[in-house]
Amino acid sequence: MANNGENPSPDVGGKTVKLKADDGEIFEVEEAVAMELQTVKSFFDDDGVSYDTVVPLLNVSSTALAKVIQYCRRAVELRAKSGDDEGANEKAREEREGLEAELVREESDEGIKELILAANYLNIKDMLSFLCRAVGDRIKNKSVEYVRRFFVLENDFSPEEEERTRNEVAWAFEGVDAD
Amino acid sequence: MAVFAQTVLSSLQLCDCESVSAALFHCHTMSDCLPNEVITDILSRLPAKSLIRFRCVSKEWCSLISSPHFIATHLNRSLSNSQHPQCLFLSHYDNKPDYQDAIHTFVLYLDQEIEQKGDFFAHPSASIELRGIDQSIKYFLHLVGSSNGLLCLANMNFNKERGLCVLWNPSIQKAISLPEPNLQFCGSLNQSVGFGYEPVTDDYKLVRLVYRDTDFHAWGKIVPPLVEIYTLRTGIWRSITAPGPPYLMKMWSSSVFMNGAVHWPAQAPLRQGAFRNVIVSFNVKDEAFGEVGMPKSLQGRKDLEVIVTLVDGLLAFVHRERTLLRPYRNEFGNVIEAVWVMKEYGVAESWTKLFDVCIGRFDRVIGFTKSGEVLVRKAGSGGRLFSFGPSSRGYLDLPICGPEEIYLDTYVESLVLLNVADRVPGRQLRRGPRC
């Protein structure tokens, strides 16, 4: 059983949940953090499922799951900090934005897509939201070819059709980042 | 490969089969595929220019981006952004010397410094020019109104066989011309128009009130205007058979759209030739006229000029009375009495005076800036703009060459009009005098 440095120490109070990534690696996380993953929450909402059961997350790689857990852990901490105080809320919001920026900054396109798939499968709304925003920012000034590569899409337009559309909206092709 | 197969199998068990298969159809490997809902989410956050370009990515993306559902999703996200820059719509001539050769341009400038107060239009963005309309038309286009990023522009001569009316979405650089209206005005009042959005049918409507009779001065009697409506979905004008509202509106009266209705200042007849000042409303969903009361103190005032506007989304008006000569202030001519705002819609008692101001002669109220100042165009000073508010006043010189006509509005990014077929003006428009 793998036990990476992020797991809580054995004598920490409170329940933990075990999550298994696609390669079999097991992550032990605090219950509050695990419940951020709606998919995991639904898993335990079923009658008769004990908290000792290992949750199989067959669609999520261990790298992605580690990052997801790290993000959710910080998000839970930040949410606990904010309350009625405007100032505290503002600070928490800024910290969360910093956390999100940090998560995506070093990620390759493949890495971000993997995280999106994980956040989508695990049903973590806030994380999926900022990841989509981050991808949007990445691609908004890019060329059509770049986008096709990023999303791995086939061009099914004929050369004539594509030429015609490009001419009709030439203005939309101005100022695009070079590939 | 075995791991891949296992991943595919387990995903089929745990996920929605349909979305997985749909996603797989276009991708090479499972790990590359983002589900359609995720792609829609990502795309709905993009600016209009990117989306117009990305229609070329694939046929599926083209039909997704042009779909009414996506256009609505994108619009909702755009509207929920709290910051919408103000924009100035200008219509002016280039190459003035010879009228016949002058190129008429209609341009939108965006205010990029949307967070800084007091720096109104210090940094206008690159302009967006209205394209796709006949440049030989020498009419000035006035801004009738805007909704969801769609601007309605018309010239005052817009009538049967004359003039021009256009719906323009600057974020996708697409404009369509409206067909000829059915009703023809005559007499000095001619017409007033209003533009608004109806969410239940997701439709944009232009309402046109046409006066045909100049005998409105008969004691207590007003010949109501005829009313017709253009809707984007049908693409045609349709007359309203119910009698028009029994009000008197000045020619090309100011209008605002809020709370689902277009509003114009008007006068309702009382006995013996007297009039009561009111604000007429036209609900675009029910297509019915109503009335919003004005502050009691102003209802009976004669020669009251009222310009309706919006202040922070609330119904407001600027009213002025003519020819108040105040020698001790060395000011004369038109004087703005006050700016009023209706804090609670429909509740006449909630009319609140924002501020009293006196300034010299001015042509027109352009609008309210984000910092709550009224922007007007001064008469006789080369059409310079002047802004004044409770605590500040002064000339506003924009780094934009002097336009003939100028309007202030709020800019919203949207894809509205994207899936509407291009409509080329089919009729020959007569060259006419500038209006």
Interface residues (C-beta under 8 A of the other chain):
Chain A: D22 L58 N59 K113 E114 I116 L117 N120 Y121 L128 S129 C132 R133 V135 G136 I139 K140 N141 V144 V147 R148 F151 V152 L153 E154 N155 D156 F157 E162 T165 R166 V169 W171 A172 F173 V176
Chain B: V3 Q6 T7 S10 S11 L14 C15 H26 C27 H28 T29 S31 D32 C33 L34 P35 V38 I39 D41 I42 L43 R45 L46 P47 K49 S50 I52 R53 F54 R55 C56 V57 S58 K59 E60 W61 Q173
